Amino acid sequence: MEVCGGQTHAIVKFGVDALLPKGIELVHGPGCPVCVTPIELIDKAIAIASRPEVTFCSFGDMLRVPGSKRDLLSVKAEGRDVRIVYSPLDAVRCAADRPDREVVFFAVGFETTAPANAMAVAHAHRLGLKNFSLLVSHVLVPPAIEALMASQQNRIQAFLAAGHVCAIMGVEEYVPLAAKYKVPIVVTGFEPIDILQGVLMAVTQLEEGRAEVENQYARAVRAEGNRPAQRLIAEIFEVADRMWRGIGEIPRSGLRLRAAYRAFDAEAKFDVETVRSEGSGECISGLIMQGINKPHECPAFGTRCTPEHPLGATMVSSEGACAAYFRYRRADAVGGRDRA
């Protein structure tokens, strides 16, 4: 299983999986933070963004992720102030420039984006901004790997870990997982040659009866990670249980703002903590992100579920597995299913 959605897109775009022997199968993990953001959090974002006094800032890939009834793009189309930004610090500047507006940034991501979001809170705190807050949806990779390995449906024998996550957090958290579940974990980059080398390293471990953490992406990842970034994350955030879209709650798999910075928590500020939502019963994205099914095995793939009318986030996210199959293998997937 490759954990990262960026790796999934490289695999599908360049046909990396087709180059491998038949005895090696790549399955796609929950490595797209947009995809695993729970529906109820999307609905909370929509509720906050719909308020007339709010300027809601987000990266562009969140605007078309479906909530229970609509998405953030439809809120923007209705005339509310929903903005695409390229950094959380852009949202902080917006709050400083517009003290008459409540500015909210949608903080979505794995450990990779957590330092920048923590920096935004620290900067807003230093500036004394009262009109800036985060809607936090940070998730952590190691607990997700453990949840997959502990599942009775698990069929994964090795992992390609996300290189950019490990560039921040290092590799230490993966060592006990490899030992406990006797599974090789190879920190891997994002180019096709990186992925092929990562697969080779994982298969070599399996053939030799080893289960260790190895670093294919040594040009960017140090074993200890980025210590200053880790300290900043730990100062602003604390570990908490987190819901994963399509998968359910995974203990200690997310981040939330510490009590000292709770004034920057948009959920509490706008009283949306009690919002509860349910998704489409037809979407099987949870099974896809657990490596149980492939996108083209979904009956709705390419027909009732498309990027223009997605049933789930994996079809609309730029790192979603379903979006990758739709873009690069739609004809083969749908045609093969019809012939079958």
PEBELNOR-V570666 format. One line per field, one symbol per residue. ss: DSSP state (~ for helix, > for strand, _ for the rest). burial: b if it has 16 or more other C-alpha atoms within 10 Angstrom, else e. Layout:
ss = ???
burial = ???
This chain:
ss = _>__~~~~~~~~~~__~~~________>____~~~~__~~~~~~~~~~~____>>>>>_~~~_________~~~~~~___>>>>___~~~~~~~~~~____>>>>>>>>_~~~~~~~~~~~~~~~~~____>>>>>>>>_~~~~~~~~~~_______>>>>>~~~~~~~__~~~~~~~~~~__>>>>>___~~~~~~~~~~~~~~~~~____>>>___________~~~~~~~~~~>>>>>>>>___>>>>>>>>>>_~~~~~~>~~~~_______________~~~~~_____~~~___>___>_______~~~~____~~~~~~~~~~~~~~~~~~~_
burial = bbbbbbbbbbbbbeebbeeeeeeeebbbbbbbbbbbbbbbbbbbbbbbbbeeebbbbbbbebbbbbbbeebbbebbeeebbbbbeebbbbbbebbbeeeebbbbbbbbbbbbbbbbbbbbbbebeeeebebbbbbbbbbbbbbbbbbbbeeeeeebbbbbbbbbbbbbbbbeebeebbeeebbbbbbbbbebebbbbbbebbbebbeeebbbbbbbbeeebbeebeeebbebbbbbbebbebbbbbbebbebbbbbbbeebbbbbbbeeeebeeeeeebeeebbbbbbbbbbbbbbebebbbeebbbeebbbbbbbbbbbbbbbbbbebbeebbeeeeee
